Amino acid sequence: LSNDNYLPRSLLASHNILKQIERAEFLCAALGGLINDFFSFEKEVLDAESDFNVIPLYAQNYDLSLECAIIESAEYTNQSYEEYKQVTQEIYDCPLPQDLKNKVDTHIQCLDDSNRAVWVWQIETERYLRDESIFHEIRRENYKSTG
């Protein structure tokens, strides 16, 4: 992450939290992509006819209508976020030497900041705004830039 806080993987393994850290990192990255897929759906899938997006993947793999694919994709995204919160809480609760705990806590706070930044970027940019959208968050009428 961008805060110059490096976690020695061997030390994490010796304290039995390496797998949880790796899972939290994976979920953080996955959530960024999943959230972007909702915002970019209309522009990339409907307009550009790309199927590289979680929504059409759900539709194709499970033979779902668009509405059902959106709901299933949202549920998957929400479940991933719930798992992220659970894993990071387990990490916070893990007894560690204070110097390592400080580094681990900082690392998790940075992952949390990354998750928040994904949402803020999506709603603060005009990149995916539309006059009419199936998603409330990207309807031009609802856009309020703070920039």
C-alpha positions, 0 to 999 in steps of 0.5 A: 500500500502507499503508506510505506508500511511493509509486513514481513510475511514470515513474521505474519506466518509465525503469528498465524495471521498470514492467511487472514492478511492475504484474504483481506488483501484479496477481498479488498482488491476484489471489492474494488473491481466488483464495485467498479463493475456496477458503475461501469456496467452501462458504459462498458457492457451495454454501450461497448458490448463487452462482457468482461463484467460481473453482471453479464458473467452471472447472467451467462453462467447461471442463465439469469435475466438482467435483473436477477444477474444484477441482484445476484452480483450485488449479493455476491459483492455484499457477501464479499464485503461482509467477509472482508469485515469479518476477516479484518476483525479477526486480524484486529482481535489477534494477539500480537506483539505491540510493534507488529500489531501497530503495523498490522492495524495500520495495514488494515486501516489502509485497506479500509481506506482503499475500500472507501476510496473506491466508492468515493471515486465512483460517485465523485467522477463524472466518468459513468454518469448518464441522463438515464440509468438503471442505477440511482447513483450514476444518474446525472440528476443525482450527481453532486460533485464536492470537487 
